[in-house]
Amino acid sequence: MMHYAAPILAFNDPWHDSSFFFSGRGSVVHVECERRSRRKHDYINPILAFCDLYPDLIESFEHIAVHEGGVVTQYLRHLVRVKAEGGTAADLPPMPMGEDWLVQNFGPASFRNDTDNTHRFIRHLMKAPVSIYFCGHHGAHAANAFYSSNFDSALSVTLDGGGLDLDMTRVGTNAIREDLVNHPSVNRRQLYGSVYNCRDNRCTPLFQLMKTSIGTMWHRVVTGLLELKEGEEGTAMAMAALGDPARFRIWIDRPCAVYRQNYALEPAQHAEIASWLEEARRQIVTDQDRYDVAAALQAGTEARVRAFLTQHVTRDVSRLCLSGGTFLNCQITGKIRDWFPWLDDIFIPPAPYDGGLSIGAAQLVHHEVLGARDRISGSGLAPFALGRSYDRADVVAAAARHGLRLSEAGPEAFIERVAAGEAVGLFQGGAESGRRALGHRSIIAHPGIAGLKDRLNSAIKHRQWFRPFAPMVLAEEVHDWFDCPPGFTSPYMSFAVPVKAARRDLIANVVHLDGTARLQTVHRGLSPALHGLLSLWHQRSGIPVLLNTSFNDREPIVETPDDALATFARTPIDAVYFADHNLIATKQPKATMAAR
């Protein structure tokens, strides 16, 4: 894995999905704070998490980047002003824990803001010649998509629920220089999408979406009508396969459905939104009613996204990069090639939502400020395992704490357990960057044994019966099992495509109700260890596909061996295979450890 020559530390400025990224000392690391706090979509100020988790690196970075927001950006901008006026760290207020309203509504932050490490970080910024850069929310999204690809040029499109950006109509470039801290001509405004023309080391804004928000529509419907929690958009997408989109289609297509966030609306628009929601609420009594609403939401979203893209994906565009939370919708992304058949390739990064903004902010500084040309992807696919790896001693100590037995076991033993119908946790390498487990923090199971899908949903994951599971497939075999175009790749589980009809019964556990699957193509060059395991399974079963789901139970994906074994201990997962160390954990009574 490559790393950036100049040490860069970057943060997102979150209402949700807090994260940080750094490159230096030979490492590229991306941490989504929820993995360590164990609180989904954590809003914590990521500076606090960085200082707590990586104290030895606090004074290592020459460049710091952050996208526009209300906590991290404002604190660092104030710090820059105090420093310029000759002040000291004593002149600064305490580091904020997060947005005040989030702290008040969701309880104290998961990392403290008054530690020695936090104070040391502030003192370092005040004394050292550190450059601090600020960029736009959608600028960081677009950069994450383009600079994580191996394209030399592309159109980069973003769509989401909104974020603060610089007004490019007045700045004229994707401006991120330090002099923007007090730049008099720069306005900051809420955007809900953007289009960038990207080439080499520059992403130039072409369009900014300011008045309508597909992401906000999803938030209103998912939380207000479907009885789901914030962050459960994936459940609504799964529900859509059970519904009739026609029943609520006229309702979802009304212009008010995509009004922007509430704080930006006029009183009459607030009333219109309330009336619009109430109209549907009166008709929702049964689960089938909710399925019909979800189906209309999905169909209406597909139409709106297609219409938006049609304005910009002209026939001279051959490569398309996508980012922002809307493009987590794999049913939409799986259809874009059909909508625009002249496209040669589509790229979506491993973390296209707000958790990946720290990566994009760092990439903007690396490429557009420092002028570097080396990509995080090197010359191939971008790495997805940017989390920490754990050694054998970590695994053995965690097993002892949980009273679990470890035994020596090679990959053949793992494969035999899967063949026997067991659900086996797979823990190896660094944790995945992004919401989708890609074989490093996964639960693996047979794709075809009857009843296994229901057991996973009800007893292990404790979620709705209709929730689908994803297939991982050898990249070399994908066209024999799935209907996808030549050259198709989905290394980060970004696209849903039809499963070939003749193959569906063999892998029924990974076929959704509509006959599609959100697949992960496993590539030898990107994931050699996982490719080896899947190849071994192919030899054993004749099927190059395994069921893959995230290693968790109503919680963030497990990060550490302790997390993995805690989840294992409280659920009926059958075993956990630590592939790096050829160790397997089982729920047998305490005994003399077989592994030392």
Secondary structure, DSSP 8 states (H G I E B T S, - for coil): ----SS-EEEE---SSS-EEEEEETTEEEEEETHHHH--TT----HHHHHHHH-GGGTT--SEEEEES-SSHHHHHHHHHHHHHTT--GGGS-----S-HHHHHHH-S-SS-SSSHHHHHHHHHHHHS--EEEEE-HHHHHHHHHHHHS--SEEEEEEEEEEEEEE-HHHH-S----GGGGG-TT--EEEEEEEEEEEETTEEEEEEEE-SB-HHHHHHHHHHHTS---TT-HHHHHHHGGGS-TTTTHHHHTSGGGGB--GGGS-HHHHHHHHHHHHHHHTT--SHHHHHHHHHHHHHHHHHHHHHHHHHH--TT--EEEEESGGGG-HHHHTTHHHH-TT-SEEE--S--SGGGHHHHHHHHIIIIIS-----TTTTSS-----S----HHHHHHHHHHTT-EEEE--HHHHHHHHHTT--EEEE-SS--SSSS--SSEEEEE-SS-TTHHHHIIIIIS---TT---EEEEEGGGHHHHB---TT---TTS-EEEEB-GGGGGGGGGG--TTSEEEEEEE-TTT-HHHHHHHHHHHHHHS--EEEEEES-SSSS---SHHHHHHHHHHS---EEEEGGGTEEEE---S---S--
